[in-house]
Amino acid sequence: MPSPATLTIDLNALAANFHALQAAGGAPVHPVVKADSYGLGAAACAKRLMTEGARTFFVARASEGTALRAALGDEPVIYVLDGCAAGRAARLRAANLRPVINTAAQLAEWNEAGGGACGLQIDTGMNRLGFRPDDAPEAFEGLALVLSHLACADDPAEPMNARQRDAFAEVSKRYPGTVRSFANSGGAFLGPDYAFDALRPGICMYGGGPEGRPDARIAPVATLTAEVLQVRDVPAGETVGYSRGFQAGGPTRIATCATGYADGVLRAYSPKGLAFAGGALRPIVGRVSMDVCAVDVTGLDVAVGDRVELFGPNRMLDDAAAAAGTIAYELLTSITARVPRIYVG
């Protein structure tokens, strides 16, 4: 029996996006599976991606890497983007994880623990993690990968993209024989001169468009649905939800649905959010509360026990995110553990 709210993950769509990214970028895809594959379940997603040919993965935290290693076994390469902070080298080595070195202190920490295969991050303009090009170390034993990260890949017209690309091309000449990884999801679609040796996509594999809006090249992967708990007729002039968040302008039929901000459905969905109910997109009305939200189903054949779709193939992820004033990344990673993940395909 389905749970009141469920997140269904289509692994066939995930695989299709993996191959679409590889075709667009013209280089192997090394998937980013940090934050539990953006909330969709890193173990299940990475296992399927391995069957599609992926052999190198990226996580953000050592704890994520340890869990992924336990799920995948010894075969794949797993890089930890946080790098090697003080006291963590032994843990990384024990789990056969490769740190992405971001500072001289991290490099010293890794080498003092015995060194080994690792990555190196070059900051080409994002000013987040990594060495500035002028401060980057010379090639060293164990260096297997050099990477940088695009700041504005979701805007193909942004001149910073080319500046970062050129800076990365120049600094990576110092590291012959290493794998060069530059393009994220958006970068995979910027052209072959952004691909280098390996793509490093995240959101596009999970159904978000490369420019923050739906894209026909990317299939929807995750579908969030909720059960209708009650349907009621609200007379004109009466209100729905906390703080009288919605007032009926005429006779209105309201479906109360079993999902709220405790499930990760953002309170900001109201007043611009839509849900797919009874074969149509209808407004979410009133305040989203902890466990339920209200959908205007006036004129539709919607009954208790039916399910409404908050995002999925009928309400695209990027559109749902825009209505909540955010991005697809936040929408996916906000879905809480209370919502069971169901895998198909």
N, C-alpha and C positions, 0 to 999 in steps of 0.2 A: 504494500500500500504506500503510495507516495507520501512524503513528508509535506507538511503545510507549505513550505517553501523549498524549492530544490534548484540546484545549479547543475545543468546537464552539459557535459563536455563532449563534443563530437571529435573523436580522435582522427577520423577520416578527414575532417576539415582541417585539423591541425597539420596533418601530413600534406594535404594539398597546399597549404600556405607555405610550408617548409620548401616544397619544390618550386612554388611560384617565386619565392624570394631567391632561390638559387639560380633560377632561370633569368630573373631580372638583373641580378648582380653579376652573374657570370663567374662566380667563385663559390667554393664550398661554404656551407652554412655551419657555423659553430653556435648553437642556440644559447640564448640567455634564459636560464631557468631560475633566476633569483626570485625571492619572495614567493616561494612555492609555486613556481611557474605563473607568476602574477595572480596567484590565488586559485589556479586551476588544478594544482596537484603536481608537484615536480616529479615524483616517482612515476606516475602513470604517463605523464607527458614525455618525459625523457626516455622511458622505455620504448614508447611508440616511435619517437624520433630516432632512436638507435636502429630500429627495424627499417627506417627510411634512409639510413646511411650516416647519421650523425655520430661522430666519435670524440668530439671535444665540446665541453659545456662550460658555461660561466655562471657562477653564483656570486652573491655579494659578501656573505658572511661565512666564516669557517664552520659554524654550526650547520649552515645549509649544505656545505660541501660534505661534511661528515655524514649527514643523513642521506645525501644523494649517493655517496660511495656505498653505503650499506644497501641501498636499493638496486644499484646498477652493477655492483661487483667491481673487479679490478680492471676491466678492459678500458673504459673511456678515460680521457684526460679531463680533469676538472680544475679550472682556474678560479681562484678566489680574488675578487676585485678589490676587496679591502686591503689586500696585501698581507704583510707579516708584521703585526704590531708586537711590542715587547712581550716576551713570554709565551708567544703563540707558535713559535717555529716547531716545537716538538709535536704539538697537536696536528699541525699541517702535515708533517712528515709521517706521523703514525697513520693518518688516513690517506696517504698518497695524494695529497692535494698540492697544487702549484700556486704559490702566491703571485699576484701581479704587484711587483715592487713599485711603490709610489714615491719613496723618499730615500735619502742616503741612510737614515737610521734603520729603515726596514731592510735595506740591502745588507747592512752590517749585521743585523739580527739574523737574517737568513744564512749568511756565510758563516757566522760564528757557530751556528747549529749544524754545520756540515754542508750547507748549500744544496745544490741539485737543480733540477729543471724548474724554471720559473718564467714569468712574464715581466715586462717592463712597460709602464705607462708613461707616455709623453703628453703633457698638457699643451695642446696647440692653440689654446685660446679660451677654453671653457672656464679656466681658473677654479677647478674643483679638486681633482686628484691628479697626481703625476708630477714628473719633473718638467720644468720649463726646458725648451730645447737647449738653451745655453748652459744649463746646469746638468744635463743628462750625462750619465756615466758612459765611459767607453765600453765596448763589448767585453763581456766577462763569461767565464765558464759556467755553463748551465742555462744560459739565456736561450730560450726556445721561441719566444713570442715577443713582439713589440706592438703596442696598440696605442690608439688615441681615440677620442670621442667627439663626435660632431655636436655642436651646440644648437644648430638651427636647421637640422636636416628635414624638418617638417615644412620648411619654406624653401622650395627649390630656387627661388629668385634671390635668396639672401647671399650677398657677396662673401660673407664670412665662410661659407662652405668651401669655396675655392681657396681662400687664404689658408684655412686649416689643412686642406688636402695638400697644398703645395708645401706647407711647413712640415707635414708628416712625411711626405716623399723625400724631402731633403734630409731630415734628421734620421730617418730609417736607413739611409745609406751607411751609417756608422755600424750597422748590425747585419752584415751580410750572412746569409744562410738562415736567418730567423724568419718565422712566419710573421707577416705584417697584416694586422687587422685594424680596419678603420671604420667601415660603414656599419651603422646600426640599421634599424628597420627603414627609416626614411632614406638613409644613405644608399641602400641597395637599389633605389630607383633613380639615383642622381646621375648615373652613367658609369661606363666601365672603368674610367680613371679614378673612381672612388672605391673600387672593390679591393684592390691590392690582392692579397693571397687568401683572405678568409673574411666572410661577412659575419657580423655579430648581432643578429636581429633579436628583438624581444616582442614588442607589442603586436607587430604584424602577424607573427605566428599565432597569436591568440585572438585575432579577429579585428584588431584596430587598424584603421587606415594609415598609410605612411604620412599623410598630411593632416591628420587629426579629423578626418571626415570619412564617411563610407567610400570604399574604393572597390570597383568591380573585380579587381585582381585578387582581393582578399576575402576569403570565405568566413562567415560568422562561425565561431567555435563554441562560445558559451551562451547558454540560454537560461535566464533566471525566470522561473515561474512561481506563482503563488496560488493557493486554493482560495476560492470564494467561500467565506464563512457565513455571510448573511447578505441578503438583498432586501432593501427597504425603499419605500416611496417617501420622499421628503416633500412636504408641501412648499409652495412658494413662500419665500420670506424666512423660512427656517434655516438654521446654520448646521454645518458639519464640522466636527472635530474641535480640537483645542483652540481656545481664543477666538472662536467663531471664524475660523480661517476661511470658510466658504459659505456664501449665502445663496440659496437657490433663487434664481430669478423667475422660475416657474416650476410646475410639478416636475420633480427630478427623481430618477431611480438611481440609487447608490448601491454599489457592491463593495462590501467591506472585505478586504483581501488579507491573507495571513502572511504579511511581510512588513517589516518596518526597520527602523534604524538599528535595532539589535541584530538584524540580519545583514546590515550593511547597505540598506536602501537609504540613500542620503536624504536627510530632512529637506535639503535644497531641491529635491524633485518637485516640490510644490512651490509655486503654482504653475510651473511651465512643463512639468513632466507629463508623459503620456504612457499608457499601457495598452497592449493589444488584448482586447476582450471581445468575445462574441463576433469575431471576424472583422473588427475595426479598431483603429487607434482612437482611444478616448482619454480625456484628461484625468489626471490624478488631482483630486480636489481636497481642500482642507489641509491640515497639517499632517505630514507623515509622522506617525507616533512610533513608540518602541516596537510594537508587535504587529501593527496593522496599518494599512493605508486604505483610502477610499477612492473608488473610481466611478466616474459618471457613466452609467450604462443605459441612460435613457433611450428607449426605443429599440434596445437590443434584446436578443433572447439569451440572457445570462442567468444561471441558476446556481444555488448552493452546490458546492462540489466541483464546479467548473474551475478551470485554471486561467489566469491572466499572465501575460508575458511582459516582464519589465524591460528586458532586452533580449535580443536573439535575432532570428531571421526575419521577424516581422516588425521589430523595433531595433534598428541597428545600434550597436554599442556606442559608436561615436555620436550618434544623434541623441541617445539617452544621456550621455555624458554632457553634451553641450547644453541640454535642457536643465541640467543640474548645475551648470556653471563650472564644470570641471572637465577632466580629460579621461579617456578610456582607461589609462593606467590606474587612476584612483578608483574608478568605478569597480574594476575587477578586484583590486587588492583590498577593497573595503568589505567584500562579502565575508562574513564571519564564519567561524567553525560551526555555528549552530545550523547552518544550511548544508545539508548533505550534498556531496558531489556524486553525480551519477555519470558513468562513462558509457558512451555508445560508440560503435564503429571499431 
